[in-house]
């Protein structure tokens, strides 16, 4: 059996934006039209902390 060399890796999370973090309103090209989904900002804070 091959041994895997132990290395430290950076953590990463890949998230979809539309419908996951913000309301999916179609093509978003103006920042003023961006609307967070309730709880998304707090979830990102928790993810960042961990």
mmCIF file of the N, C-alpha and C atoms, coordinates in Angstrom:
data_MODEL
# 
_entry.id   MODEL 
# 
loop_
_atom_site.group_PDB 
_atom_site.id 
_atom_site.type_symbol 
_atom_site.label_atom_id 
_atom_site.label_alt_id 
_atom_site.label_comp_id 
_atom_site.label_asym_id 
_atom_site.label_entity_id 
_atom_site.label_seq_id 
_atom_site.pdbx_PDB_ins_code 
_atom_site.Cartn_x 
_atom_site.Cartn_y 
_atom_site.Cartn_z 
_atom_site.occupancy 
_atom_site.B_iso_or_equiv 
_atom_site.pdbx_formal_charge 
_atom_site.auth_seq_id 
_atom_site.auth_comp_id 
_atom_site.auth_asym_id 
_atom_site.auth_atom_id 
_atom_site.pdbx_PDB_model_num 
ATOM 1   N N  . UNK A 1 1  ? 0.844   -1.171 0.000   1.00 0.00 ? 1  UNK A N  1 
ATOM 2   C CA . UNK A 1 1  ? 0.000   0.000  0.000   1.00 0.00 ? 1  UNK A CA 1 
ATOM 3   C C  . UNK A 1 1  ? 0.897   1.244  0.000   1.00 0.00 ? 1  UNK A C  1 
ATOM 4   N N  . UNK A 1 2  ? 0.582   2.225  -0.832  1.00 0.00 ? 2  UNK A N  1 
ATOM 5   C CA . UNK A 1 2  ? 1.362   3.458  -0.892  1.00 0.00 ? 2  UNK A CA 1 
ATOM 6   C C  . UNK A 1 2  ? 1.035   4.356  0.290   1.00 0.00 ? 2  UNK A C  1 
ATOM 7   N N  . UNK A 1 3  ? 2.049   4.986  0.824   1.00 0.00 ? 3  UNK A N  1 
ATOM 8   C CA . UNK A 1 3  ? 1.833   5.937  1.905   1.00 0.00 ? 3  UNK A CA 1 
ATOM 9   C C  . UNK A 1 3  ? 1.674   7.324  1.308   1.00 0.00 ? 3  UNK A C  1 
ATOM 10  N N  . UNK A 1 4  ? 0.716   8.062  1.829   1.00 0.00 ? 4  UNK A N  1 
ATOM 11  C CA . UNK A 1 4  ? 0.474   9.424  1.365   1.00 0.00 ? 4  UNK A CA 1 
ATOM 12  C C  . UNK A 1 4  ? 1.276   10.374 2.240   1.00 0.00 ? 4  UNK A C  1 
ATOM 13  N N  . UNK A 1 5  ? 2.036   11.238 1.593   1.00 0.00 ? 5  UNK A N  1 
ATOM 14  C CA . UNK A 1 5  ? 2.823   12.221 2.330   1.00 0.00 ? 5  UNK A CA 1 
ATOM 15  C C  . UNK A 1 5  ? 1.873   13.221 2.981   1.00 0.00 ? 5  UNK A C  1 
ATOM 16  N N  . UNK A 1 6  ? 2.040   13.436 4.258   1.00 0.00 ? 6  UNK A N  1 
ATOM 17  C CA . UNK A 1 6  ? 1.182   14.364 4.992   1.00 0.00 ? 6  UNK A CA 1 
ATOM 18  C C  . UNK A 1 6  ? 1.624   15.795 4.702   1.00 0.00 ? 6  UNK A C  1 
ATOM 19  N N  . UNK A 1 7  ? 0.724   16.583 4.153   1.00 0.00 ? 7  UNK A N  1 
ATOM 20  C CA . UNK A 1 7  ? 0.988   17.989 3.873   1.00 0.00 ? 7  UNK A CA 1 
ATOM 21  C C  . UNK A 1 7  ? -0.157  18.815 4.426   1.00 0.00 ? 7  UNK A C  1 
ATOM 22  N N  . UNK A 1 8  ? 0.142   20.061 4.732   1.00 0.00 ? 8  UNK A N  1 
ATOM 23  C CA . UNK A 1 8  ? -0.903  20.957 5.209   1.00 0.00 ? 8  UNK A CA 1 
ATOM 24  C C  . UNK A 1 8  ? -1.566  21.612 3.996   1.00 0.00 ? 8  UNK A C  1 
ATOM 25  N N  . UNK A 1 9  ? -2.862  21.503 3.919   1.00 0.00 ? 9  UNK A N  1 
ATOM 26  C CA . UNK A 1 9  ? -3.613  22.093 2.823   1.00 0.00 ? 9  UNK A CA 1 
ATOM 27  C C  . UNK A 1 9  ? -4.459  23.248 3.343   1.00 0.00 ? 9  UNK A C  1 
ATOM 28  N N  . UNK A 1 10 ? -4.675  24.243 2.512   1.00 0.00 ? 10 UNK A N  1 
ATOM 29  C CA . UNK A 1 10 ? -5.586  25.327 2.848   1.00 0.00 ? 10 UNK A CA 1 
ATOM 30  C C  . UNK A 1 10 ? -7.010  24.845 2.671   1.00 0.00 ? 10 UNK A C  1 
ATOM 31  N N  . UNK A 1 11 ? -7.887  25.286 3.544   1.00 0.00 ? 11 UNK A N  1 
ATOM 32  C CA . UNK A 1 11 ? -9.299  24.936 3.423   1.00 0.00 ? 11 UNK A CA 1 
ATOM 33  C C  . UNK A 1 11 ? -9.917  25.755 2.295   1.00 0.00 ? 11 UNK A C  1 
ATOM 34  N N  . UNK A 1 12 ? -10.926 25.184 1.658   1.00 0.00 ? 12 UNK A N  1 
ATOM 35  C CA . UNK A 1 12 ? -11.630 25.896 0.594   1.00 0.00 ? 12 UNK A CA 1 
ATOM 36  C C  . UNK A 1 12 ? -13.091 25.480 0.597   1.00 0.00 ? 12 UNK A C  1 
ATOM 37  N N  . UNK A 1 13 ? -13.938 26.399 0.221   1.00 0.00 ? 13 UNK A N  1 
ATOM 38  C CA . UNK A 1 13 ? -15.366 26.115 0.056   1.00 0.00 ? 13 UNK A CA 1 
ATOM 39  C C  . UNK A 1 13 ? -15.793 26.772 -1.249  1.00 0.00 ? 13 UNK A C  1 
ATOM 40  N N  . UNK A 1 14 ? -16.541 26.045 -2.040  1.00 0.00 ? 14 UNK A N  1 
ATOM 41  C CA . UNK A 1 14 ? -17.021 26.561 -3.313  1.00 0.00 ? 14 UNK A CA 1 
ATOM 42  C C  . UNK A 1 14 ? -18.541 26.660 -3.237  1.00 0.00 ? 14 UNK A C  1 
ATOM 43  N N  . UNK A 1 15 ? -19.058 27.850 -3.427  1.00 0.00 ? 15 UNK A N  1 
ATOM 44  C CA . UNK A 1 15 ? -20.493 28.092 -3.293  1.00 0.00 ? 15 UNK A CA 1 
ATOM 45  C C  . UNK A 1 15 ? -21.047 28.689 -4.577  1.00 0.00 ? 15 UNK A C  1 
ATOM 46  N N  . UNK A 1 16 ? -22.258 28.313 -4.882  1.00 0.00 ? 16 UNK A N  1 
ATOM 47  C CA . UNK A 1 16 ? -22.987 28.965 -5.956  1.00 0.00 ? 16 UNK A CA 1 
ATOM 48  C C  . UNK A 1 16 ? -23.558 30.247 -5.372  1.00 0.00 ? 16 UNK A C  1 
ATOM 49  N N  . UNK A 1 17 ? -23.671 31.275 -6.138  1.00 0.00 ? 17 UNK A N  1 
ATOM 50  C CA . UNK A 1 17 ? -24.190 32.537 -5.629  1.00 0.00 ? 17 UNK A CA 1 
ATOM 51  C C  . UNK A 1 17 ? -25.700 32.631 -5.806  1.00 0.00 ? 17 UNK A C  1 
ATOM 52  N N  . UNK A 1 18 ? -26.167 32.636 -7.041  1.00 0.00 ? 18 UNK A N  1 
ATOM 53  C CA . UNK A 1 18 ? -27.583 32.880 -7.324  1.00 0.00 ? 18 UNK A CA 1 
ATOM 54  C C  . UNK A 1 18 ? -28.471 31.782 -6.766  1.00 0.00 ? 18 UNK A C  1 
ATOM 55  N N  . UNK A 1 19 ? -29.344 32.158 -5.852  1.00 0.00 ? 19 UNK A N  1 
ATOM 56  C CA . UNK A 1 19 ? -30.262 31.209 -5.240  1.00 0.00 ? 19 UNK A CA 1 
ATOM 57  C C  . UNK A 1 19 ? -29.685 30.516 -4.020  1.00 0.00 ? 19 UNK A C  1 
ATOM 58  N N  . UNK A 1 20 ? -28.398 30.712 -3.758  1.00 0.00 ? 20 UNK A N  1 
ATOM 59  C CA . UNK A 1 20 ? -27.755 30.120 -2.585  1.00 0.00 ? 20 UNK A CA 1 
ATOM 60  C C  . UNK A 1 20 ? -27.405 31.206 -1.579  1.00 0.00 ? 20 UNK A C  1 
ATOM 61  N N  . UNK A 1 21 ? -26.781 32.265 -2.047  1.00 0.00 ? 21 UNK A N  1 
ATOM 62  C CA . UNK A 1 21 ? -26.412 33.384 -1.180  1.00 0.00 ? 21 UNK A CA 1 
ATOM 63  C C  . UNK A 1 21 ? -27.301 34.597 -1.400  1.00 0.00 ? 21 UNK A C  1 
ATOM 64  N N  . UNK A 1 22 ? -27.785 34.750 -2.604  1.00 0.00 ? 22 UNK A N  1 
ATOM 65  C CA . UNK A 1 22 ? -28.643 35.893 -2.911  1.00 0.00 ? 22 UNK A CA 1 
ATOM 66  C C  . UNK A 1 22 ? -29.882 35.424 -3.664  1.00 0.00 ? 22 UNK A C  1 
ATOM 67  N N  . UNK A 1 23 ? -30.885 36.279 -3.672  1.00 0.00 ? 23 UNK A N  1 
ATOM 68  C CA . UNK A 1 23 ? -32.110 35.961 -4.409  1.00 0.00 ? 23 UNK A CA 1 
ATOM 69  C C  . UNK A 1 23 ? -31.783 35.892 -5.895  1.00 0.00 ? 23 UNK A C  1 
ATOM 70  N N  . UNK A 1 24 ? -32.256 34.849 -6.548  1.00 0.00 ? 24 UNK A N  1 
ATOM 71  C CA . UNK A 1 24 ? -32.018 34.684 -7.980  1.00 0.00 ? 24 UNK A CA 1 
ATOM 72  C C  . UNK A 1 24 ? -33.051 35.507 -8.729  1.00 0.00 ? 24 UNK A C  1 
ATOM 73  N N  . UNK A 1 25 ? -32.621 36.650 -9.238  1.00 0.00 ? 25 UNK A N  1 
ATOM 74  C CA . UNK A 1 25 ? -33.528 37.555 -9.944  1.00 0.00 ? 25 UNK A CA 1 
ATOM 75  C C  . UNK A 1 25 ? -33.184 37.654 -11.420 1.00 0.00 ? 25 UNK A C  1 
ATOM 76  N N  . UNK A 1 26 ? -32.469 36.659 -11.914 1.00 0.00 ? 26 UNK A N  1 
ATOM 77  C CA . UNK A 1 26 ? -32.039 36.712 -13.302 1.00 0.00 ? 26 UNK A CA 1 
ATOM 78  C C  . UNK A 1 26 ? -30.674 37.372 -13.391 1.00 0.00 ? 26 UNK A C  1 
ATOM 79  N N  . UNK A 1 27 ? -30.357 37.912 -14.555 1.00 0.00 ? 27 UNK A N  1 
ATOM 80  C CA . UNK A 1 27 ? -29.044 38.528 -14.756 1.00 0.00 ? 27 UNK A CA 1 
ATOM 81  C C  . UNK A 1 27 ? -28.882 39.727 -13.834 1.00 0.00 ? 27 UNK A C  1 
ATOM 82  N N  . UNK A 1 28 ? -27.859 39.708 -13.035 1.00 0.00 ? 28 UNK A N  1 
ATOM 83  C CA . UNK A 1 28 ? -27.597 40.767 -12.063 1.00 0.00 ? 28 UNK A CA 1 
ATOM 84  C C  . UNK A 1 28 ? -26.426 41.606 -12.550 1.00 0.00 ? 28 UNK A C  1 
ATOM 85  N N  . UNK A 1 29 ? -26.683 42.843 -12.883 1.00 0.00 ? 29 UNK A N  1 
ATOM 86  C CA . UNK A 1 29 ? -25.607 43.696 -13.366 1.00 0.00 ? 29 UNK A CA 1 
ATOM 87  C C  . UNK A 1 29 ? -25.501 45.012 -12.603 1.00 0.00 ? 29 UNK A C  1 
ATOM 88  N N  . UNK A 1 30 ? -26.395 45.239 -11.640 1.00 0.00 ? 30 UNK A N  1 
ATOM 89  C CA . UNK A 1 30 ? -26.324 46.430 -10.794 1.00 0.00 ? 30 UNK A CA 1 
ATOM 90  C C  . UNK A 1 30 ? -26.269 45.986 -9.340  1.00 0.00 ? 30 UNK A C  1 
ATOM 91  N N  . UNK A 1 31 ? -25.269 46.480 -8.610  1.00 0.00 ? 31 UNK A N  1 
ATOM 92  C CA . UNK A 1 31 ? -25.104 46.088 -7.216  1.00 0.00 ? 31 UNK A CA 1 
ATOM 93  C C  . UNK A 1 31 ? -26.336 46.458 -6.388  1.00 0.00 ? 31 UNK A C  1 
ATOM 94  N N  . UNK A 1 32 ? -27.037 47.510 -6.757  1.00 0.00 ? 32 UNK A N  1 
ATOM 95  C CA . UNK A 1 32 ? -28.220 47.928 -6.002  1.00 0.00 ? 32 UNK A CA 1 
ATOM 96  C C  . UNK A 1 32 ? -29.346 46.899 -6.086  1.00 0.00 ? 32 UNK A C  1 
ATOM 97  N N  . UNK A 1 33 ? -29.293 46.009 -7.058  1.00 0.00 ? 33 UNK A N  1 
ATOM 98  C CA . UNK A 1 33 ? -30.319 44.976 -7.214  1.00 0.00 ? 33 UNK A CA 1 
ATOM 99  C C  . UNK A 1 33 ? -29.986 43.683 -6.465  1.00 0.00 ? 33 UNK A C  1 
ATOM 100 N N  . UNK A 1 34 ? -28.800 43.624 -5.856  1.00 0.00 ? 34 UNK A N  1 
ATOM 101 C CA . UNK A 1 34 ? -28.378 42.435 -5.116  1.00 0.00 ? 34 UNK A CA 1 
ATOM 102 C C  . UNK A 1 34 ? -29.167 42.344 -3.815  1.00 0.00 ? 34 UNK A C  1 
ATOM 103 N N  . UNK A 1 35 ? -29.745 41.167 -3.530  1.00 0.00 ? 35 UNK A N  1 
ATOM 104 C CA . UNK A 1 35 ? -30.519 40.936 -2.307  1.00 0.00 ? 35 UNK A CA 1 
ATOM 105 C C  . UNK A 1 35 ? -30.033 39.646 -1.658  1.00 0.00 ? 35 UNK A C  1 
ATOM 106 N N  . UNK A 1 36 ? -29.480 39.762 -0.436  1.00 0.00 ? 36 UNK A N  1 
ATOM 107 C CA . UNK A 1 36 ? -29.034 38.579 0.308   1.00 0.00 ? 36 UNK A CA 1 
ATOM 108 C C  . UNK A 1 36 ? -30.219 37.717 0.699   1.00 0.00 ? 36 UNK A C  1 
ATOM 109 N N  . UNK A 1 37 ? -30.040 36.410 0.698   1.00 0.00 ? 37 UNK A N  1 
ATOM 110 C CA . UNK A 1 37 ? -31.018 35.482 1.262   1.00 0.00 ? 37 UNK A CA 1 
ATOM 111 C C  . UNK A 1 37 ? -30.835 35.531 2.773   1.00 0.00 ? 37 UNK A C  1 
ATOM 112 N N  . UNK A 1 38 ? -31.937 35.495 3.502   1.00 0.00 ? 38 UNK A N  1 
ATOM 113 C CA . UNK A 1 38 ? -31.890 35.554 4.962   1.00 0.00 ? 38 UNK A CA 1 
ATOM 114 C C  . UNK A 1 38 ? -30.966 34.454 5.496   1.00 0.00 ? 38 UNK A C  1 
ATOM 115 N N  . UNK A 1 39 ? -30.024 34.847 6.335   1.00 0.00 ? 39 UNK A N  1 
ATOM 116 C CA . UNK A 1 39 ? -29.100 33.905 6.950   1.00 0.00 ? 39 UNK A CA 1 
ATOM 117 C C  . UNK A 1 39 ? -27.812 33.679 6.176   1.00 0.00 ? 39 UNK A C  1 
ATOM 118 N N  . UNK A 1 40 ? -27.730 34.149 4.940   1.00 0.00 ? 40 UNK A N  1 
ATOM 119 C CA . UNK A 1 40 ? -26.545 33.888 4.117   1.00 0.00 ? 40 UNK A CA 1 
ATOM 120 C C  . UNK A 1 40 ? -25.297 34.576 4.661   1.00 0.00 ? 40 UNK A C  1 
ATOM 121 N N  . UNK A 1 41 ? -25.429 35.811 5.093   1.00 0.00 ? 41 UNK A N  1 
ATOM 122 C CA . UNK A 1 41 ? -24.265 36.544 5.605   1.00 0.00 ? 41 UNK A CA 1 
ATOM 123 C C  . UNK A 1 41 ? -23.741 35.871 6.870   1.00 0.00 ? 41 UNK A C  1 
ATOM 124 N N  . UNK A 1 42 ? -24.632 35.491 7.766   1.00 0.00 ? 42 UNK A N  1 
ATOM 125 C CA . UNK A 1 42 ? -24.218 34.804 8.987   1.00 0.00 ? 42 UNK A CA 1 
ATOM 126 C C  . UNK A 1 42 ? -23.568 33.458 8.658   1.00 0.00 ? 42 UNK A C  1 
ATOM 127 N N  . UNK A 1 43 ? -24.109 32.743 7.695   1.00 0.00 ? 43 UNK A N  1 
ATOM 128 C CA . UNK A 1 43 ? -23.535 31.459 7.287   1.00 0.00 ? 43 UNK A CA 1 
ATOM 129 C C  . UNK A 1 43 ? -22.114 31.649 6.747   1.00 0.00 ? 43 UNK A C  1 
ATOM 130 N N  . UNK A 1 44 ? -21.883 32.711 5.996   1.00 0.00 ? 44 UNK A N  1 
ATOM 131 C CA . UNK A 1 44 ? -20.537 32.988 5.481   1.00 0.00 ? 44 UNK A CA 1 
ATOM 132 C C  . UNK A 1 44 ? -19.571 33.316 6.618   1.00 0.00 ? 44 UNK A C  1 
ATOM 133 N N  . UNK A 1 45 ? -20.056 34.022 7.625   1.00 0.00 ? 45 UNK A N  1 
ATOM 134 C CA . UNK A 1 45 ? -19.208 34.319 8.793   1.00 0.00 ? 45 UNK A CA 1 
ATOM 135 C C  . UNK A 1 45 ? -18.796 33.033 9.506   1.00 0.00 ? 45 UNK A C  1 
ATOM 136 N N  . UNK A 1 46 ? -19.746 32.127 9.686   1.00 0.00 ? 46 UNK A N  1 
ATOM 137 C CA . UNK A 1 46 ? -19.459 30.843 10.340  1.00 0.00 ? 46 UNK A CA 1 
ATOM 138 C C  . UNK A 1 46 ? -18.467 30.040 9.505   1.00 0.00 ? 46 UNK A C  1 
ATOM 139 N N  . UNK A 1 47 ? -18.679 30.015 8.207   1.00 0.00 ? 47 UNK A N  1 
ATOM 140 C CA . UNK A 1 47 ? -17.780 29.290 7.309   1.00 0.00 ? 47 UNK A CA 1 
ATOM 141 C C  . UNK A 1 47 ? -16.364 29.863 7.378   1.00 0.00 ? 47 UNK A C  1 
ATOM 142 N N  . UNK A 1 48 ? -16.257 31.175 7.399   1.00 0.00 ? 48 UNK A N  1 
ATOM 143 C CA . UNK A 1 48 ? -14.947 31.827 7.465   1.00 0.00 ? 48 UNK A CA 1 
ATOM 144 C C  . UNK A 1 48 ? -14.233 31.495 8.776   1.00 0.00 ? 48 UNK A C  1 
ATOM 145 N N  . UNK A 1 49 ? -14.994 31.447 9.870   1.00 0.00 ? 49 UNK A N  1 
ATOM 146 C CA . UNK A 1 49 ? -14.408 31.182 11.185  1.00 0.00 ? 49 UNK A CA 1 
ATOM 147 C C  . UNK A 1 49 ? -13.878 29.755 11.291  1.00 0.00 ? 49 UNK A C  1 
ATOM 148 N N  . UNK A 1 50 ? -14.512 28.834 10.583  1.00 0.00 ? 50 UNK A N  1 
ATOM 149 C CA . UNK A 1 50 ? -14.131 27.429 10.671  1.00 0.00 ? 50 UNK A CA 1 
ATOM 150 C C  . UNK A 1 50 ? -13.279 27.023 9.498   1.00 0.00 ? 50 UNK A C  1 
# 
